Amino acid sequence: MPASVHRIYLGARNTPNHTFLPKDDALLQKTLSRYFRGWTIQNAQGFWEGTAEETRVVTVVDGPENHASGAGQTPFESCGNQLKNDFRQAAVMIERGGTASFF
């Protein structure tokens, strides 16, 4: 049975250099492990309001192995909302088979 691939785009905290610190990467992995059994993280450069920032692109395959989430939310929405709060972001983008949603 085919599985769908989701991507989560997360920009760095609003630090002077707009970079991820080692503690941020550790927090990202800890948060992801609450929702998914496996994922891939890619380092990228993103832009928000014209300013370059370090970005993490997380790829996850949707399947029954994903953990339960909050009422009415998918694991991706729950994880995206938690990352948005943890990293104090205006938005976290989740790509679903070519469709992007902002949480």
Secondary structure, DSSP 8 states (H G I E B T S, - for coil): ----EEEEEEE--S-TT----HHHHHHHHHHHHHH-S--EEEEEEEEETTEEEEEEEEEEE-STTS---STT--HHHHHHHHHHHHTT-S--EEEETTEEEE-
